[in-house]
Structures are given as C-alpha cells and as structure tokens.
C-alpha cells in the first residue's frame, strides 16, 4: 500500500515531491516538466558542473516557453523556485517518486536502485527512464519490486507528448495507476508496454536506425540521401542518421546490444560502423560530431555543417 501522499478528489495519491537522478538532457528535461506542473523537484547529479549546465538549460527552456506565449511568467518563476539541485543523493529521501535518467547500463542502474531503495521512504515509487532495460531485473535490486516501474520519456521531455510506461513482473496496480496519472498530469499521452527488451518505441526505432547505418556502411547511399529519403519518402521529421546523432550514438549502440542479448535474433546485431563511431568518440550532437559534424567551422556560422 502506497501511503504518505495527499489524495486528490478521486481518492488517488497525488505526487507532491519528486527526485530525478541524472542531470543530462533527459534528467533535466524531466525535472523541468515536473516543476512546471507544480511538483517540488530535487535534481541530482554527482557532477556539479552537470547541475550547473542543467540549471542554465532549464531556465533558458522555461523562458523560451514564456516568450512563445506557451507559459505565463508566474508559472515559469514558480517552476524555477520549485527546482533544487544537489550532489547528495540523501536529499531525495522525502520524494514521493524518484526517476532515474542515468547512463543506459543495467549494472549501473541496478547499483543506483539498490542505493535509492535504502534511502527512499517506504511509500516511494522508484521509476526508470530506461529505453530498453528490463524493469523486472532492475526491481530485483530493491526490496520493493511492487513499487518499481518504467517511465520512459521521449527526448526532449518538455516537448515530446509521449510517455511509455513499462510494468515489471511484480509492479502493482497502484504503482501503475499513480505513474500513469503523473504522466497525464504532465500533459502526456501514455502507452503501455510489456517488459520485453526495447519495449515498443525502441524495438521498432533502433533496428531502423541500425539498418540506416548498414545502408551507409555498405555504400548503398550517402548519409544525406539516406536521411532525405526517409524524410521525404516516409514523412519522418528527421532522417534516421540525423536522429541517431540527436539521441546519441552510444545510446543507440547500447540499446541494440540490449535488443540482441534479450531477443537473441541476429537482426539486432549492431552495425560495425555504429560501433566504430562510438569507439572513436563520435557520439553525435552532444560531442559536436557523429554521423554529421556540428562543430563551428572557421568562417562559417552553420553549427550543423555536413562532413
């Protein structure tokens, strides 16, 4: 039984405070989303510089929504006041829900879940923003598997309308209902997946991205033509290689490895070119170079010049 939260008019527990672990693009986006919708948020990262970048990014993003007339200045100011950053994980001890948005590694996530289980209050839900890793296995690292769930936001969380909820083998109905209500409070459309590798979105998306890399690797077409073909031929807003750069090539590679290990089909073997780019540190936009080059070129103003 999840107790200790206030109740809304329908009798369901209402989340008042939330912890987010991971100050990167996903974590900061989730923290922003929660704060804008009236939740007190602790954003945690072990890297103080990451928290400084996250605070600046959130402030800039919130003000952009204000300038576009999508958010009032009053709501924006309140959101920034509800957001607190910390490098001390213990600060999350009073949170109703804690969402992890750290590196896509099962071992690292399990270690974190074990730590969170020890410090979080007994009624707290532990949610993972994982895009592919088994929720059932993450829950095994805790003493509260009924209160562990997948809450996969799309990137960037303040803008993308979808949240993919994944129930582990032991996730309770109450945990599911509260998590779904929280996502809907954030203005999101919810889809529900069974706990199989890759869930719904990445089970379909990542093999497409991987196949785009094979298409480039085997010389079928240039990167520009591959992306143009998918944008204009299938009405995708971004081509698969451009999207991979946006997601992060390391993340794409990690998910393909999870799919291959979890489903056992050779069609999920990562393309050697994707592996090579990651080995070379060409991780996409966050590093300034991936399939495309986003670094400033001398005498040029276009940050996304092609290589």
C-alpha positions, 0 to 999 in steps of 0.5 A: 500500500502506497501511503504518505501522499495527499489524495486528490478528489478521486481518492488517488495519491497525488505526487507532491515531491519528486527526485530525478537522478541524472542531470543530462538532457533527459534528467533535466528535461524531466525535472523541468516538466515536473516543476512546471506542473507544480511538483517540488523537484530535487535534481541530482547529479554527482557532477556539479558542473552537470547541475550547473549546465542543467540549471542554465538549460532549464531556465533558458527552456522555461523562458523560451516557453514564456516568450512563445506565449506557451507559459505565463511568467508566474508559472515559469518563476514558480517552476524555477523556485520549485527546482533544487539541485544537489550532489547528495543523493540523501536529499531525495529521501522525502520524494514521493517518486524518484526517476532515474535518467542515468547512463543506459547500463543495467549494472549501473542502474541496478547499483543506483536502485539498490542505493535509492531503495535504502534511502527512499521512504517506504511509500516511494515509487522508484521509476526508470527512464530506461529505453530498453532495460528490463524493469523486472531485473532492475526491481530485483535490486530493491526490496520493493519490486511492487513499487518499481516501474518504467517511465520512459520519456521521449527526448526532449521531455518538455516537448515530446507528448509521449510517455511509455510506461513499462510494468515489471513482473511484480509492479502493482496496480497502484504503482501503475495507476499513480505513474500513469496519472503523473504522466497525464498530469504532465500533459502526456499521452501514455502507452503501455508496454510489456517488459520485453527488451526495447519495449515498443518505441525502441524495438521498432526505432533502433533496428531502423536506425541500425539498418540506416547505418548498414545502408551507409556502411555498405555504400548503398547511399550517402548519409544525406540521401539516406536521411532525405529519403526517409524524410521525404519518402516516409514523412519522418521529421528527421532522417534516421542518421540525423536522429541517431546523432540527436539521441546519441550514438552510444545510446543507440549502440547500447540499446541494440546490444540490449535488443540482441542479448534479450531477443537473441535474433541476429537482426539486432546485431549492431552495425560495425560502423555504429560501433566504430563511431562510438569507439572513436568518440563520435557520439553525435550532437552532444560531442559536436560530431557523429554521423554529421559534424556540428562543430563551428567551422572557421568562417562559417556560422552553420553549427550543423555543417555536413562532413 
